[in-house]
Amino acid sequence: MIEKAHETMSSRERVERTFAMEKTDRVPIDYMANAAINQRLMEAVGAKDGDELLCALGVDYRAISAPYIGPNLFPALPNRMTDPVYGCNMRWVEHETGGYWDFCDFPLQEADDEKIENFPVPSPDDFDFSVADAAVEKYRGYALYVGNAGTCDIINATGRVMGMEDTLVNLYTEHEPTLHYIHRRNDMEIGVIERILDKHAKDISFLWIGEDLGSQIAPMISLELYRKVFRPIHQRYIDLGKAYGLPVMIHTCGSSSWAYEDFIEMGINAVDTLQPEAVNMAPAYLKEHFGGRLSFHGCISTAGPLAYGTAQATEAVCRETLEIMMDGYGYHFSPTHAIQDNTPTENALAMYQAAHRYGIYR
Protein backbone atom coordinates (compact mmCIF):
# COMPACT_ATOMS: atom_id res chain seq x y z
CA MET A 1 0.00 0.00 0.00
CA ILE A 2 1.02 3.61 -0.61
CA GLU A 3 1.72 5.66 2.51
CA LYS A 4 0.14 8.96 1.59
CA ALA A 5 1.40 12.42 2.41
CA HIS A 6 -0.50 14.51 4.94
CA GLU A 7 -3.03 16.65 3.06
CA THR A 8 -4.57 20.01 3.94
CA MET A 9 -6.14 20.80 0.56
CA SER A 10 -8.70 19.23 -1.75
CA SER A 11 -7.47 17.82 -5.05
CA ARG A 12 -9.19 20.63 -6.89
CA GLU A 13 -7.54 23.36 -4.83
CA ARG A 14 -4.16 21.63 -5.12
CA VAL A 15 -4.30 21.40 -8.92
CA GLU A 16 -5.72 24.85 -9.51
CA ARG A 17 -3.08 26.44 -7.28
CA THR A 18 -0.41 24.52 -9.18
CA PHE A 19 -1.65 25.97 -12.48
CA ALA A 20 -1.39 29.38 -10.81
CA MET A 21 2.23 28.70 -9.66
CA GLU A 22 1.18 28.88 -6.02
CA LYS A 23 2.39 26.82 -3.07
CA THR A 24 0.38 23.71 -2.19
CA ASP A 25 0.54 21.06 0.55
CA ARG A 26 2.03 18.53 -1.88
CA VAL A 27 2.47 18.16 -5.62
CA PRO A 28 -0.68 17.07 -7.43
CA ILE A 29 -0.43 13.50 -8.73
CA ASP A 30 -1.68 12.05 -12.01
CA TYR A 31 -1.80 8.53 -13.45
CA MET A 32 -2.00 6.85 -16.87
CA ALA A 33 -1.33 3.17 -17.54
CA ASN A 34 -1.91 0.34 -19.99
CA ALA A 35 -4.31 -2.47 -19.12
CA ALA A 36 -1.93 -5.18 -17.86
CA ILE A 37 0.06 -2.99 -15.46
CA ASN A 38 -3.17 -1.30 -14.37
CA GLN A 39 -4.60 -4.71 -13.39
CA ARG A 40 -1.41 -5.66 -11.54
CA LEU A 41 -1.47 -2.39 -9.59
CA MET A 42 -5.11 -2.95 -8.65
CA GLU A 43 -4.20 -6.36 -7.28
CA ALA A 44 -1.15 -4.97 -5.45
CA VAL A 45 -3.14 -2.33 -3.55
CA GLY A 46 -6.32 -4.40 -3.16
CA ALA A 47 -8.44 -2.16 -5.38
CA LYS A 48 -11.69 -3.58 -6.77
CA ASP A 49 -11.88 -1.09 -9.64
CA GLY A 50 -10.15 1.83 -11.30
CA ASP A 51 -11.60 4.41 -8.93
CA GLU A 52 -10.24 2.57 -5.89
CA LEU A 53 -6.82 2.38 -7.54
CA LEU A 54 -6.76 6.13 -8.19
CA CYS A 55 -7.71 6.78 -4.59
CA ALA A 56 -5.01 4.40 -3.32
CA LEU A 57 -2.36 6.18 -5.40
CA GLY A 58 -3.57 9.65 -4.38
CA VAL A 59 -4.48 10.77 -7.91
CA ASP A 60 -6.00 14.26 -8.01
CA TYR A 61 -7.46 14.36 -11.53
CA ARG A 62 -10.67 13.00 -13.07
CA ALA A 63 -11.78 13.25 -16.70
CA ILE A 64 -15.21 14.55 -17.70
CA SER A 65 -16.40 13.38 -21.10
CA ALA A 66 -19.47 12.44 -23.09
CA PRO A 67 -19.37 9.11 -24.98
CA TYR A 68 -20.55 8.77 -28.55
CA ILE A 69 -23.97 7.11 -28.91
CA GLY A 70 -24.78 8.05 -32.51
CA PRO A 71 -25.15 5.96 -35.66
CA ASN A 72 -22.37 3.70 -36.95
CA LEU A 73 -20.68 5.88 -39.59
CA PHE A 74 -17.85 3.55 -40.59
CA PRO A 75 -17.76 0.06 -42.15
CA ALA A 76 -16.91 -2.89 -39.94
CA LEU A 77 -13.71 -4.69 -40.96
CA PRO A 78 -12.87 -8.29 -40.04
CA ASN A 79 -10.43 -8.68 -37.13
CA ARG A 80 -10.31 -4.94 -36.61
CA MET A 81 -11.57 -2.44 -34.04
CA THR A 82 -12.86 0.82 -35.55
CA ASP A 83 -13.11 4.00 -33.53
CA PRO A 84 -16.77 5.14 -33.75
CA VAL A 85 -15.91 8.87 -33.58
CA TYR A 86 -12.83 9.20 -35.80
CA GLY A 87 -13.09 6.14 -38.06
CA CYS A 88 -9.53 4.87 -37.56
CA ASN A 89 -8.95 1.11 -37.73
CA MET A 90 -6.83 -0.89 -35.28
CA ARG A 91 -5.50 -4.44 -35.07
CA TRP A 92 -4.49 -6.26 -31.88
CA VAL A 93 -0.74 -6.85 -31.54
CA GLU A 94 0.41 -9.13 -28.75
CA HIS A 95 3.77 -8.94 -27.02
CA GLU A 96 5.40 -10.77 -24.15
CA THR A 97 3.85 -8.58 -21.45
CA GLY A 98 0.43 -7.93 -22.96
CA GLY A 99 -0.67 -6.23 -26.15
CA TYR A 100 -1.98 -3.07 -27.76
CA TRP A 101 -4.24 -1.84 -30.54
CA ASP A 102 -2.13 -0.63 -33.45
CA PHE A 103 -3.46 1.64 -36.21
CA CYS A 104 -3.79 0.12 -39.68
CA ASP A 105 -5.92 0.01 -42.86
CA PHE A 106 -6.00 3.81 -43.19
CA PRO A 107 -9.30 4.69 -44.91
CA LEU A 108 -8.06 7.98 -46.39
CA GLN A 109 -4.61 6.83 -47.50
CA GLU A 110 -4.09 7.90 -51.14
CA ALA A 111 -7.72 9.07 -51.17
CA ASP A 112 -8.97 11.53 -53.79
CA ASP A 113 -10.36 14.93 -52.85
CA GLU A 114 -13.99 13.81 -52.99
CA LYS A 115 -13.44 10.92 -50.59
CA ILE A 116 -11.67 13.19 -48.10
CA GLU A 117 -14.42 15.81 -48.33
CA ASN A 118 -17.09 13.18 -47.71
CA PHE A 119 -15.37 11.32 -44.88
CA PRO A 120 -17.89 11.22 -42.01
CA VAL A 121 -17.54 13.35 -38.89
CA PRO A 122 -20.13 12.90 -36.11
CA SER A 123 -22.42 15.65 -34.88
CA PRO A 124 -22.13 16.96 -31.30
CA ASP A 125 -25.81 15.95 -31.02
CA ASP A 126 -24.73 12.29 -31.01
CA PHE A 127 -22.94 12.26 -27.64
CA ASP A 128 -24.39 11.32 -24.26
CA PHE A 129 -23.95 14.37 -22.04
CA SER A 130 -25.78 12.72 -19.15
CA VAL A 131 -22.58 10.72 -18.56
CA ALA A 132 -20.65 13.97 -18.13
CA ASP A 133 -23.35 15.25 -15.76
CA ALA A 134 -23.08 12.13 -13.60
CA ALA A 135 -19.26 12.25 -13.54
CA VAL A 136 -19.26 15.86 -12.36
CA GLU A 137 -21.50 14.91 -9.46
CA LYS A 138 -19.48 11.80 -8.61
CA TYR A 139 -16.07 13.44 -8.61
CA ARG A 140 -16.71 16.77 -6.91
CA GLY A 141 -13.63 17.80 -4.96
CA TYR A 142 -11.25 16.41 -7.56
CA ALA A 143 -9.60 18.42 -10.32
CA LEU A 144 -11.98 17.81 -13.22
CA TYR A 145 -10.91 18.39 -16.79
CA VAL A 146 -12.42 18.26 -20.26
CA GLY A 147 -10.51 17.12 -23.32
CA ASN A 148 -7.45 14.90 -23.19
CA ALA A 149 -4.00 14.48 -24.70
CA GLY A 150 -5.54 13.72 -28.11
CA THR A 151 -8.11 16.52 -28.21
CA CYS A 152 -7.40 19.07 -30.98
CA ASP A 153 -4.48 16.93 -32.25
CA ILE A 154 -3.86 17.50 -35.96
CA ILE A 155 -0.98 15.22 -36.97
CA ASN A 156 -1.88 12.03 -35.11
CA ALA A 157 -5.65 12.24 -35.49
CA THR A 158 -5.28 12.78 -39.24
CA GLY A 159 -2.48 10.25 -39.58
CA ARG A 160 -4.63 7.51 -38.06
CA VAL A 161 -7.04 7.73 -41.00
CA MET A 162 -4.74 9.06 -43.74
CA GLY A 163 -1.36 7.55 -42.91
CA MET A 164 1.52 9.67 -41.67
CA GLU A 165 3.17 10.36 -45.03
CA ASP A 166 -0.01 11.64 -46.71
CA THR A 167 -0.85 13.67 -43.61
CA LEU A 168 2.48 15.50 -43.42
CA VAL A 169 2.60 16.14 -47.18
CA ASN A 170 -0.96 17.47 -47.23
CA LEU A 171 -0.32 19.73 -44.24
CA TYR A 172 2.87 21.09 -45.79
CA THR A 173 1.13 21.78 -49.11
CA GLU A 174 -2.00 23.11 -47.34
CA HIS A 175 -4.17 20.63 -49.22
CA GLU A 176 -7.63 22.17 -49.01
CA PRO A 177 -9.77 18.99 -48.62
CA THR A 178 -7.46 17.75 -45.84
CA LEU A 179 -7.61 21.08 -44.01
CA HIS A 180 -11.39 21.16 -44.44
CA TYR A 181 -11.65 17.66 -42.94
CA ILE A 182 -9.49 18.73 -39.98
CA HIS A 183 -11.65 21.81 -39.41
CA ARG A 184 -14.83 19.70 -39.52
CA ARG A 185 -13.33 17.38 -36.92
CA ASN A 186 -12.32 20.36 -34.76
CA ASP A 187 -15.83 21.81 -35.02
CA MET A 188 -17.23 18.54 -33.68
CA GLU A 189 -14.77 18.41 -30.75
CA ILE A 190 -15.31 22.04 -29.82
CA GLY A 191 -19.06 21.56 -30.01
CA VAL A 192 -18.91 18.67 -27.54
CA ILE A 193 -16.62 20.55 -25.15
CA GLU A 194 -18.79 23.68 -25.30
CA ARG A 195 -21.89 21.74 -24.29
CA ILE A 196 -20.11 20.33 -21.25
CA LEU A 197 -18.68 23.72 -20.27
CA ASP A 198 -21.96 25.53 -20.79
CA LYS A 199 -23.39 23.42 -17.99
CA HIS A 200 -20.37 22.66 -15.81
CA ALA A 201 -17.68 25.30 -16.31
CA LYS A 202 -17.77 26.25 -12.62
CA ASP A 203 -16.88 22.67 -11.71
CA ILE A 204 -14.07 22.19 -14.26
CA SER A 205 -10.43 22.95 -13.40
CA PHE A 206 -8.82 22.97 -16.86
CA LEU A 207 -9.03 22.12 -20.56
CA TRP A 208 -6.57 19.54 -21.92
CA ILE A 209 -5.51 19.50 -25.59
CA GLY A 210 -2.60 17.88 -27.44
CA GLU A 211 -0.31 17.90 -30.46
CA ASP A 212 2.79 15.72 -30.82
CA LEU A 213 5.40 18.03 -32.33
CA GLY A 214 8.74 16.29 -31.91
CA SER A 215 10.74 13.14 -32.36
CA GLN A 216 13.24 12.28 -29.65
CA ILE A 217 15.92 14.38 -31.35
CA ALA A 218 14.22 17.14 -33.36
CA PRO A 219 10.97 18.86 -34.34
CA MET A 220 8.56 16.99 -36.61
CA ILE A 221 7.57 20.16 -38.44
CA SER A 222 9.04 23.61 -38.91
CA LEU A 223 8.13 26.57 -36.75
CA GLU A 224 6.93 28.29 -39.92
CA LEU A 225 4.45 25.48 -40.65
CA TYR A 226 3.35 25.44 -37.03
CA ARG A 227 2.56 29.15 -37.10
CA LYS A 228 0.84 29.06 -40.48
CA VAL A 229 -1.32 25.94 -40.20
CA PHE A 230 -1.32 24.59 -36.64
CA ARG A 231 -1.35 27.67 -34.45
CA PRO A 232 -4.71 29.07 -35.64
CA ILE A 233 -6.37 25.71 -34.96
CA HIS A 234 -4.82 25.37 -31.51
CA GLN A 235 -5.81 28.95 -30.77
CA ARG A 236 -9.48 28.10 -31.22
CA TYR A 237 -9.32 25.62 -28.33
CA ILE A 238 -7.26 27.94 -26.15
CA ASP A 239 -9.73 30.76 -26.73
CA LEU A 240 -12.56 28.37 -25.86
CA GLY A 241 -10.95 27.53 -22.52
CA LYS A 242 -10.24 31.19 -21.77
CA ALA A 243 -13.85 32.13 -22.58
CA TYR A 244 -14.87 29.92 -19.65
CA GLY A 245 -12.07 31.14 -17.40
CA LEU A 246 -10.09 27.89 -17.55
CA PRO A 247 -6.35 27.26 -17.79
CA VAL A 248 -5.30 25.20 -20.80
CA MET A 249 -2.74 22.38 -20.84
CA ILE A 250 -1.22 20.99 -24.03
CA HIS A 251 0.30 17.53 -24.46
CA THR A 252 3.39 17.43 -26.69
CA CYS A 253 5.47 14.27 -27.03
CA GLY A 254 9.13 14.30 -27.98
CA SER A 255 11.39 17.32 -28.41
CA SER A 256 8.76 20.05 -28.30
CA SER A 257 10.13 22.95 -26.25
CA TRP A 258 10.93 24.79 -29.51
CA ALA A 259 7.22 25.68 -29.63
CA TYR A 260 6.83 26.78 -26.01
CA GLU A 261 7.42 30.49 -26.59
CA ASP A 262 4.52 30.41 -29.05
CA PHE A 263 2.43 28.49 -26.52
CA ILE A 264 3.04 31.21 -23.94
CA GLU A 265 2.00 33.92 -26.42
CA MET A 266 -1.15 31.94 -27.25
CA GLY A 267 -2.24 31.65 -23.62
CA ILE A 268 -1.21 28.08 -22.79
CA ASN A 269 -0.77 27.60 -19.04
CA ALA A 270 0.78 24.15 -18.80
CA VAL A 271 2.70 21.65 -20.93
CA ASP A 272 2.32 17.90 -20.59
CA THR A 273 4.47 14.82 -21.25
CA LEU A 274 7.96 16.34 -20.98
CA GLN A 275 9.98 13.27 -21.97
CA PRO A 276 13.30 13.96 -20.20
CA GLU A 277 15.37 11.89 -22.64
CA ALA A 278 14.29 14.01 -25.63
CA VAL A 279 16.39 16.97 -26.79
CA ASN A 280 15.82 20.13 -24.72
CA MET A 281 13.23 18.44 -22.50
CA ALA A 282 15.22 17.67 -19.34
CA PRO A 283 13.63 19.02 -16.13
CA ALA A 284 16.50 21.45 -15.46
CA TYR A 285 16.32 22.80 -19.02
CA LEU A 286 12.56 23.34 -18.83
CA LYS A 287 12.78 25.07 -15.45
CA GLU A 288 15.60 27.32 -16.58
CA HIS A 289 13.91 28.45 -19.79
CA PHE A 290 10.20 28.36 -18.96
CA GLY A 291 9.86 28.16 -15.18
CA GLY A 292 7.36 30.66 -13.81
CA ARG A 293 5.76 31.03 -17.24
CA LEU A 294 4.49 27.49 -17.77
CA SER A 295 3.26 24.85 -15.38
CA PHE A 296 4.73 21.37 -15.99
CA HIS A 297 2.84 18.05 -16.05
CA GLY A 298 4.92 14.89 -16.55
CA CYS A 299 8.71 14.35 -16.56
CA ILE A 300 8.65 10.83 -15.04
CA SER A 301 9.80 8.81 -18.04
CA THR A 302 7.99 5.59 -18.90
CA ALA A 303 11.10 4.54 -20.85
CA GLY A 304 13.66 4.98 -18.07
CA PRO A 305 14.20 3.29 -14.67
CA LEU A 306 10.42 2.95 -14.24
CA ALA A 307 10.38 0.33 -17.01
CA TYR A 308 13.95 -0.96 -17.08
CA GLY A 309 15.48 -0.28 -13.65
CA THR A 310 14.82 -1.19 -10.06
CA ALA A 311 12.40 0.20 -7.52
CA GLN A 312 15.34 1.98 -5.88
CA ALA A 313 16.41 3.56 -9.19
CA THR A 314 12.81 4.61 -9.86
CA GLU A 315 12.57 6.25 -6.45
CA ALA A 316 15.86 8.06 -7.03
CA VAL A 317 14.86 9.53 -10.40
CA CYS A 318 11.48 10.59 -9.03
CA ARG A 319 13.15 12.29 -6.07
CA GLU A 320 15.63 14.08 -8.33
CA THR A 321 12.87 15.24 -10.67
CA LEU A 322 10.79 16.52 -7.78
CA GLU A 323 13.72 18.47 -6.34
CA ILE A 324 14.16 20.28 -9.65
CA MET A 325 10.55 20.78 -10.67
CA MET A 326 9.07 21.74 -7.29
CA ASP A 327 11.34 24.78 -7.03
CA GLY A 328 9.11 27.77 -7.76
CA TYR A 329 5.99 25.58 -7.69
CA GLY A 330 3.91 24.76 -10.79
CA TYR A 331 4.69 21.04 -11.05
CA HIS A 332 2.16 18.24 -11.61
CA PHE A 333 3.71 14.81 -10.90
CA SER A 334 2.88 12.43 -13.75
CA PRO A 335 4.32 9.77 -16.04
CA THR A 336 5.30 11.00 -19.49
CA HIS A 337 2.86 8.59 -21.12
CA ALA A 338 0.74 5.61 -20.13
CA ILE A 339 2.86 3.37 -17.91
CA GLN A 340 3.70 0.41 -20.11
CA ASP A 341 2.89 -3.24 -19.45
CA ASN A 342 6.58 -4.21 -19.21
CA THR A 343 6.93 -2.02 -16.12
CA PRO A 344 7.57 -4.01 -12.90
CA THR A 345 4.73 -3.53 -10.45
CA GLU A 346 7.14 -2.66 -7.65
CA ASN A 347 8.62 0.13 -9.76
CA ALA A 348 5.23 1.72 -10.38
CA LEU A 349 4.46 1.53 -6.66
CA ALA A 350 7.85 3.08 -5.89
CA MET A 351 7.04 5.94 -8.26
CA TYR A 352 3.85 6.86 -6.46
CA GLN A 353 5.32 6.34 -3.03
CA ALA A 354 8.10 8.76 -4.01
CA ALA A 355 5.51 11.39 -4.96
CA HIS A 356 3.99 11.22 -1.48
CA ARG A 357 7.34 10.99 0.29
CA TYR A 358 9.29 13.71 -1.52
CA GLY A 359 6.54 15.83 -3.06
CA ILE A 360 5.64 17.70 0.14
CA TYR A 361 6.05 21.47 0.28
CA ARG A 362 7.55 22.59 3.59
C-alpha positions in Angstrom: 0.0 0.0 0.0 1.0 3.6 -0.6 1.7 5.7 2.5 0.1 9.0 1.6 1.4 12.4 2.4 -0.5 14.5 4.9 -3.0 16.6 3.1 -4.6 20.0 3.9 -6.1 20.8 0.6 -8.7 19.2 -1.8 -7.5 17.8 -5.0 -9.2 20.6 -6.9 -7.5 23.4 -4.8 -4.2 21.6 -5.1 -4.3 21.4 -8.9 -5.7 24.9 -9.5 -3.1 26.4 -7.3 -0.4 24.5 -9.2 -1.6 26.0 -12.5 -1.4 29.4 -10.8 2.2 28.7 -9.7 1.2 28.9 -6.0 2.4 26.8 -3.1 0.4 23.7 -2.2 0.5 21.1 0.5 2.0 18.5 -1.9 2.5 18.2 -5.6 -0.7 17.1 -7.4 -0.4 13.5 -8.7 -1.7 12.1 -12.0 -1.8 8.5 -13.5 -2.0 6.9 -16.9 -1.3 3.2 -17.5 -1.9 0.3 -20.0 -4.3 -2.5 -19.1 -1.9 -5.2 -17.9 0.1 -3.0 -15.5 -3.2 -1.3 -14.4 -4.6 -4.7 -13.4 -1.4 -5.7 -11.5 -1.5 -2.4 -9.6 -5.1 -2.9 -8.7 -4.2 -6.4 -7.3 -1.2 -5.0 -5.5 -3.1 -2.3 -3.5 -6.3 -4.4 -3.2 -8.4 -2.2 -5.4 -11.7 -3.6 -6.8 -11.9 -1.1 -9.6 -10.1 1.8 -11.3 -11.6 4.4 -8.9 -10.2 2.6 -5.9 -6.8 2.4 -7.5 -6.8 6.1 -8.2 -7.7 6.8 -4.6 -5.0 4.4 -3.3 -2.4 6.2 -5.4 -3.6 9.6 -4.4 -4.5 10.8 -7.9 -6.0 14.3 -8.0 -7.5 14.4 -11.5 -10.7 13.0 -13.1 -11.8 13.2 -16.7 -15.2 14.5 -17.7 -16.4 13.4 -21.1 -19.5 12.4 -23.1 -19.4 9.1 -25.0 -20.5 8.8 -28.6 -24.0 7.1 -28.9 -24.8 8.1 -32.5 -25.1 6.0 -35.7 -22.4 3.7 -37.0 -20.7 5.9 -39.6 -17.9 3.6 -40.6 -17.8 0.1 -42.1 -16.9 -2.9 -39.9 -13.7 -4.7 -41.0 -12.9 -8.3 -40.0 -10.4 -8.7 -37.1 -10.3 -4.9 -36.6 -11.6 -2.4 -34.0 -12.9 0.8 -35.6 -13.1 4.0 -33.5 -16.8 5.1 -33.8 -15.9 8.9 -33.6 -12.8 9.2 -35.8 -13.1 6.1 -38.1 -9.5 4.9 -37.6 -9.0 1.1 -37.7 -6.8 -0.9 -35.3 -5.5 -4.4 -35.1 -4.5 -6.3 -31.9 -0.7 -6.8 -31.5 0.4 -9.1 -28.8 3.8 -8.9 -27.0 5.4 -10.8 -24.1 3.8 -8.6 -21.4 0.4 -7.9 -23.0 -0.7 -6.2 -26.2 -2.0 -3.1 -27.8 -4.2 -1.8 -30.5 -2.1 -0.6 -33.5 -3.5 1.6 -36.2 -3.8 0.1 -39.7 -5.9 0.0 -42.9 -6.0 3.8 -43.2 -9.3 4.7 -44.9 -8.1 8.0 -46.4 -4.6 6.8 -47.5 -4.1 7.9 -51.1 -7.7 9.1 -51.2 -9.0 11.5 -53.8 -10.4 14.9 -52.9 -14.0 13.8 -53.0 -13.4 10.9 -50.6 -11.7 13.2 -48.1 -14.4 15.8 -48.3 -17.1 13.2 -47.7 -15.4 11.3 -44.9 -17.9 11.2 -42.0 -17.5 13.3 -38.9 -20.1 12.9 -36.1 -22.4 15.7 -34.9 -22.1 17.0 -31.3 -25.8 15.9 -31.0 -24.7 12.3 -31.0 -22.9 12.3 -27.6 -24.4 11.3 -24.3 -24.0 14.4 -22.0 -25.8 12.7 -19.1 -22.6 10.7 -18.6 -20.7 14.0 -18.1 -23.3 15.2 -15.8 -23.1 12.1 -13.6 -19.3 12.3 -13.5 -19.3 15.9 -12.4 -21.5 14.9 -9.5 -19.5 11.8 -8.6 -16.1 13.4 -8.6 -16.7 16.8 -6.9 -13.6 17.8 -5.0 -11.2 16.4 -7.6 -9.6 18.4 -10.3 -12.0 17.8 -13.2 -10.9 18.4 -16.8 -12.4 18.3 -20.3 -10.5 17.1 -23.3 -7.5 14.9 -23.2 -4.0 14.5 -24.7 -5.5 13.7 -28.1 -8.1 16.5 -28.2 -7.4 19.1 -31.0 -4.5 16.9 -32.2 -3.9 17.5 -36.0 -1.0 15.2 -37.0 -1.9 12.0 -35.1 -5.6 12.2 -35.5 -5.3 12.8 -39.2 -2.5 10.2 -39.6 -4.6 7.5 -38.1 -7.0 7.7 -41.0 -4.7 9.1 -43.7 -1.4 7.6 -42.9 1.5 9.7 -41.7 3.2 10.4 -45.0 0.0 11.6 -46.7 -0.8 13.7 -43.6 2.5 15.5 -43.4 2.6 16.1 -47.2 -1.0 17.5 -47.2 -0.3 19.7 -44.2 2.9 21.1 -45.8 1.1 21.8 -49.1 -2.0 23.1 -47.3 -4.2 20.6 -49.2 -7.6 22.2 -49.0 -9.8 19.0 -48.6 -7.5 17.7 -45.8 -7.6 21.1 -44.0 -11.4 21.2 -44.4 -11.7 17.7 -42.9 -9.5 18.7 -40.0 -11.7 21.8 -39.4 -14.8 19.7 -39.5 -13.3 17.4 -36.9 -12.3 20.4 -34.8 -15.8 21.8 -35.0 -17.2 18.5 -33.7 -14.8 18.4 -30.7 -15.3 22.0 -29.8 -19.1 21.6 -30.0 -18.9 18.7 -27.5 -16.6 20.6 -25.1 -18.8 23.7 -25.3 -21.9 21.7 -24.3 -20.1 20.3 -21.2 -18.7 23.7 -20.3 -22.0 25.5 -20.8 -23.4 23.4 -18.0 -20.4 22.7 -15.8 -17.7 25.3 -16.3 -17.8 26.3 -12.6 -16.9 22.7 -11.7 -14.1 22.2 -14.3 -10.4 22.9 -13.4 -8.8 23.0 -16.9 -9.0 22.1 -20.6 -6.6 19.5 -21.9 -5.5 19.5 -25.6 -2.6 17.9 -27.4 -0.3 17.9 -30.5 2.8 15.7 -30.8 5.4 18.0 -32.3 8.7 16.3 -31.9 10.7 13.1 -32.4 13.2 12.3 -29.6 15.9 14.4 -31.4 14.2 17.1 -33.4 11.0 18.9 -34.3 8.6 17.0 -36.6 7.6 20.2 -38.4 9.0 23.6 -38.9 8.1 26.6 -36.7 6.9 28.3 -39.9 4.5 25.5 -40.7 3.4 25.4 -37.0 2.6 29.1 -37.1 0.8 29.1 -40.5 -1.3 25.9 -40.2 -1.3 24.6 -36.6 -1.3 27.7 -34.4 -4.7 29.1 -35.6 -6.4 25.7 -35.0 -4.8 25.4 -31.5 -5.8 29.0 -30.8 -9.5 28.1 -31.2 -9.3 25.6 -28.3 -7.3 27.9 -26.2 -9.7 30.8 -26.7 -12.6 28.4 -25.9 -10.9 27.5 -22.5 -10.2 31.2 -21.8 -13.8 32.1 -22.6 -14.9 29.9 -19.6 -12.1 31.1 -17.4 -10.1 27.9 -17.6 -6.4 27.3 -17.8 -5.3 25.2 -20.8 -2.7 22.4 -20.8 -1.2 21.0 -24.0 0.3 17.5 -24.5 3.4 17.4 -26.7 5.5 14.3 -27.0 9.1 14.3 -28.0 11.4 17.3 -28.4 8.8 20.0 -28.3 10.1 22.9 -26.3 10.9 24.8 -29.5 7.2 25.7 -29.6 6.8 26.8 -26.0 7.4 30.5 -26.6 4.5 30.4 -29.0 2.4 28.5 -26.5 3.0 31.2 -23.9 2.0 33.9 -26.4 -1.2 31.9 -27.2 -2.2 31.6 -23.6 -1.2 28.1 -22.8 -0.8 27.6 -19.0 0.8 24.1 -18.8 2.7 21.7 -20.9 2.3 17.9 -20.6 4.5 14.8 -21.3 8.0 16.3 -21.0 10.0 13.3 -22.0 13.3 14.0 -20.2 15.4 11.9 -22.6 14.3 14.0 -25.6 16.4 17.0 -26.8 15.8 20.1 -24.7 13.2 18.4 -22.5 15.2 17.7 -19.3 13.6 19.0 -16.1 16.5 21.4 -15.5 16.3 22.8 -19.0 12.6 23.3 -18.8 12.8 25.1 -15.5 15.6 27.3 -16.6 13.9 28.4 -19.8 10.2 28.4 -19.0 9.9 28.2 -15.2 7.4 30.7 -13.8 5.8 31.0 -17.2 4.5 27.5 -17.8 3.3 24.8 -15.4 4.7 21.4 -16.0 2.8 18.0 -16.0 4.9 14.9 -16.5 8.7 14.4 -16.6 8.7 10.8 -15.0 9.8 8.8 -18.0 8.0 5.6 -18.9 11.1 4.5 -20.8 13.7 5.0 -18.1 14.2 3.3 -14.7 10.4 2.9 -14.2 10.4 0.3 -17.0 14.0 -1.0 -17.1 15.5 -0.3 -13.7 14.8 -1.2 -10.1 12.4 0.2 -7.5 15.3 2.0 -5.9 16.4 3.6 -9.2 12.8 4.6 -9.9 12.6 6.3 -6.5 15.9 8.1 -7.0 14.9 9.5 -10.4 11.5 10.6 -9.0 13.1 12.3 -6.1 15.6 14.1 -8.3 12.9 15.2 -10.7 10.8 16.5 -7.8 13.7 18.5 -6.3 14.2 20.3 -9.6 10.6 20.8 -10.7 9.1 21.7 -7.3 11.3 24.8 -7.0 9.1 27.8 -7.8 6.0 25.6 -7.7 3.9 24.8 -10.8 4.7 21.0 -11.1 2.2 18.2 -11.6 3.7 14.8 -10.9 2.9 12.4 -13.7 4.3 9.8 -16.0 5.3 11.0 -19.5 2.9 8.6 -21.1 0.7 5.6 -20.1 2.9 3.4 -17.9 3.7 0.4 -20.1 2.9 -3.2 -19.4 6.6 -4.2 -19.2 6.9 -2.0 -16.1 7.6 -4.0 -12.9 4.7 -3.5 -10.4 7.1 -2.7 -7.6 8.6 0.1 -9.8 5.2 1.7 -10.4 4.5 1.5 -6.7 7.8 3.1 -5.9 7.0 5.9 -8.3 3.8 6.9 -6.5 5.3 6.3 -3.0 8.1 8.8 -4.0 5.5 11.4 -5.0 4.0 11.2 -1.5 7.3 11.0 0.3 9.3 13.7 -1.5 6.5 15.8 -3.1 5.6 17.7 0.1 6.1 21.5 0.3 7.6 22.6 3.6 
